[in-house]
Amino acid sequence: MVITKTQIIDWLEKTAGLFLENKAHLTDLDAAIGDADRGASMARGFKAVLDKLPTVADKEISAILKTTGMTLLSSIGGASGPLYGAFFMRAATTCIGKEELQGADLANLLAEGSNGIIQRGRAEVGDKTMIDVWVPAVAALKTAVAGRKNIDEAMQACVAAAEQGMLATIPLQAKKGRASYLGERSIGHQDPGATSTYFLLKALRDTISCL
């Protein structure tokens, strides 16, 4: 099964819908350990992406992702804009000239995109950030693809690992970002960045999965 550029656009549209639907939830999570703007920021950023998509709908996948990254960079405030911008712009470098992706291409895209976040934010697994989702999710996807699982099964494994990573942030003490200022008071709260990343990957699975 291949992933078409139409599905990439559908993914971004579905992501925008999830962030709008879960705006209040993300705000509540961020209010506990941040500045309570995560829900509004993500919804605003992906609404801006939706507005841009018609201008790149006929372009290759790389151009769609690059435009998404640049749009998020300019429309999401705080640290999230540069981080998600870095993800999409780095991911765009993996699929130049491509109109569709194989499973291995998708794994490489997510791996390179998440590497862009890691290099930008300099966080590690255990720091209570979105990296606690990206690392296990990408590892699960790579393992599934290497094991010749179909893309549906591979994305199911990816999102299952993402959910586990998201929930694993609850008992952690934050070591990065605004939440780190709370010290031990950050323990017991689910990280909003990890949650946002889970929604992004869930939207991708729901877009391409037939299971």
C-alpha positions as CSV (number, residue, x, y, z in Angstrom):
1,M,0.0,0.0,0.0
2,V,1.3,3.4,-0.9
3,I,0.5,6.8,0.7
4,T,-0.5,9.4,-1.8
5,K,-0.1,13.1,-1.6
6,T,-3.9,13.4,-1.4
7,Q,-3.7,11.3,1.8
8,I,-0.9,13.6,3.1
9,I,-3.3,16.6,2.6
10,D,-6.1,14.5,4.2
11,W,-3.8,13.9,7.2
12,L,-3.1,17.6,7.7
13,E,-6.8,18.3,7.5
14,K,-7.7,15.6,9.9
15,T,-5.0,16.9,12.3
16,A,-6.5,20.3,12.2
17,G,-9.9,18.9,13.1
18,L,-8.4,16.9,16.0
19,F,-6.7,20.0,17.4
20,L,-9.9,22.0,17.1
21,E,-11.9,19.2,18.7
22,N,-9.4,18.8,21.6
23,K,-8.6,22.5,22.0
24,A,-10.1,22.6,25.5
25,H,-8.4,19.4,26.6
26,L,-5.0,20.6,25.5
27,T,-5.6,23.9,27.2
28,D,-6.5,22.1,30.5
29,L,-3.3,20.0,30.3
30,D,-1.2,23.1,29.6
31,A,-2.9,25.1,32.3
32,A,-1.6,22.6,34.9
33,I,2.1,22.9,34.0
34,G,2.4,25.6,31.3
35,D,0.8,28.8,30.2
36,A,-2.6,27.4,29.1
37,D,-2.1,28.4,25.4
38,R,-1.4,25.0,23.8
39,G,-4.9,24.3,22.7
40,A,-5.4,27.7,21.1
41,S,-1.9,27.7,19.5
42,M,-2.3,24.3,17.9
43,A,-5.8,25.0,16.6
44,R,-4.7,28.3,15.3
45,G,-1.5,26.9,13.6
46,F,-3.3,24.1,11.8
47,K,-6.2,26.4,10.8
48,A,-3.5,28.5,9.1
49,V,-2.2,25.3,7.4
50,L,-5.7,24.5,6.2
51,D,-5.8,28.0,4.6
52,K,-2.5,27.3,2.8
53,L,-3.3,23.8,1.6
54,P,-5.2,24.8,-1.6
55,T,-2.1,26.6,-2.8
56,V,0.0,23.5,-2.7
57,A,-2.5,20.7,-3.4
58,D,-1.0,20.1,-6.9
59,K,2.6,20.1,-5.6
60,E,4.8,17.2,-4.6
61,I,4.7,15.9,-1.1
62,S,7.9,17.7,-0.1
63,A,6.4,21.1,-1.0
64,I,3.3,20.3,1.0
65,L,5.3,19.5,4.1
66,K,7.6,22.4,3.7
67,T,4.7,24.8,3.4
68,T,3.1,23.3,6.4
69,G,6.3,23.7,8.4
70,M,6.8,27.3,7.4
71,T,3.1,28.1,8.2
72,L,3.3,26.5,11.7
73,L,6.6,28.3,12.4
74,S,4.9,31.7,11.7
75,S,1.5,31.0,13.3
76,I,2.2,29.0,16.5
77,G,3.6,31.0,19.4
78,G,6.1,29.9,22.0
79,A,8.4,26.9,21.6
80,S,5.8,24.8,19.7
81,G,6.0,26.8,16.5
82,P,9.7,26.3,15.9
83,L,9.5,22.6,17.0
84,Y,6.6,21.6,14.8
85,G,8.0,23.8,12.0
86,A,11.3,22.0,12.3
87,F,9.5,18.6,12.1
88,F,7.7,19.3,8.9
89,M,10.6,21.2,7.2
90,R,13.0,18.4,8.0
91,A,10.5,15.8,7.0
92,A,10.2,17.5,3.6
93,T,13.8,16.9,2.8
94,T,13.2,13.1,2.8
95,C,10.7,13.0,-0.1
96,I,11.8,15.6,-2.7
97,G,10.2,14.8,-6.0
98,K,7.8,12.2,-4.6
99,E,4.1,12.0,-5.3
100,E,3.6,8.9,-3.1
101,L,5.3,7.1,-0.2
102,Q,6.0,3.5,0.7
103,G,6.1,2.3,4.3
104,A,9.9,2.8,4.5
105,D,9.5,6.3,3.1
106,L,7.0,7.2,5.8
107,A,9.2,5.7,8.6
108,N,12.2,7.8,7.2
109,L,10.0,10.9,7.0
110,L,8.9,10.6,10.6
111,A,12.3,9.7,11.8
112,E,14.0,12.7,10.1
113,G,11.2,15.0,11.2
114,S,11.5,14.0,14.8
115,N,15.3,14.3,14.6
116,G,14.7,17.9,13.6
117,I,12.7,18.4,16.8
118,I,15.4,16.7,18.9
119,Q,18.1,18.9,17.5
120,R,16.0,22.1,17.9
121,G,14.7,21.4,21.4
122,R,17.6,19.3,22.7
123,A,15.3,17.1,24.8
124,E,15.7,13.4,25.6
125,V,13.4,10.6,26.5
126,G,12.4,11.1,30.1
127,D,12.4,14.9,30.0
128,K,8.6,15.0,29.9
129,T,8.3,16.4,26.4
130,M,7.0,15.4,23.0
131,I,10.2,13.4,22.6
132,D,8.8,10.8,25.0
133,V,6.2,10.1,22.2
134,W,8.3,10.6,19.1
135,V,11.1,8.2,20.0
136,P,9.1,5.1,20.8
137,A,6.6,5.8,18.0
138,V,9.2,6.1,15.3
139,A,11.0,3.0,16.7
140,A,7.8,1.0,16.6
141,L,7.1,2.1,13.0
142,K,10.6,1.2,11.9
143,T,10.4,-2.2,13.5
144,A,7.1,-2.9,11.9
145,V,8.2,-1.8,8.5
146,A,11.5,-3.8,8.8
147,G,9.4,-6.8,9.7
148,R,7.4,-6.4,6.5
149,K,4.2,-5.5,8.3
150,N,1.7,-3.7,6.0
151,I,1.2,0.0,6.5
152,D,-2.0,-0.4,8.5
153,E,-0.3,-2.7,11.0
154,A,2.8,-0.5,11.1
155,M,0.8,2.6,11.9
156,Q,-1.3,0.7,14.5
157,A,2.0,-0.2,16.3
158,C,3.3,3.4,15.9
159,V,0.2,4.9,17.5
160,A,0.1,2.3,20.3
161,A,3.7,3.2,21.2
162,A,2.8,6.9,20.9
163,E,-0.1,6.5,23.4
164,Q,2.2,4.6,25.8
165,G,4.8,7.3,25.5
166,M,2.2,10.0,26.1
167,L,0.8,8.3,29.3
168,A,4.4,7.7,30.5
169,T,4.9,11.4,30.8
170,I,2.4,11.6,33.7
171,P,4.8,10.4,36.5
172,L,7.8,12.3,35.1
173,Q,9.3,15.5,36.4
174,A,9.7,18.0,33.6
175,K,13.3,18.9,32.7
176,K,12.6,21.2,29.8
177,G,10.4,24.2,29.0
178,R,8.1,26.1,31.2
179,A,6.9,23.0,33.0
180,S,10.5,22.5,34.4
181,Y,10.1,25.6,36.5
182,L,7.5,23.8,38.6
183,G,10.0,21.1,39.7
184,E,8.3,18.3,41.5
185,R,4.9,19.9,41.0
186,S,5.1,18.9,37.4
187,I,4.8,15.3,38.4
188,G,1.4,13.7,37.9
189,H,0.4,15.8,34.9
190,Q,0.3,14.6,31.3
191,D,2.6,16.6,29.0
192,P,0.6,18.7,26.5
193,G,3.4,18.5,23.9
194,A,3.4,14.7,24.1
195,T,-0.4,14.8,23.8
196,S,-0.2,17.1,20.7
197,T,2.2,14.7,19.0
198,Y,-0.1,11.7,19.8
199,F,-2.9,13.5,18.0
200,L,-0.7,14.2,15.0
201,L,0.2,10.5,14.7
202,K,-3.3,9.3,15.4
203,A,-4.6,11.5,12.6
204,L,-2.0,10.0,10.3
205,R,-3.1,6.5,11.2
206,D,-6.7,7.2,10.8
207,T,-6.1,8.8,7.4
208,I,-4.2,5.8,5.9
209,S,-5.5,2.8,7.9
210,C,-8.0,0.4,6.5
211,L,-8.2,-1.7,9.7
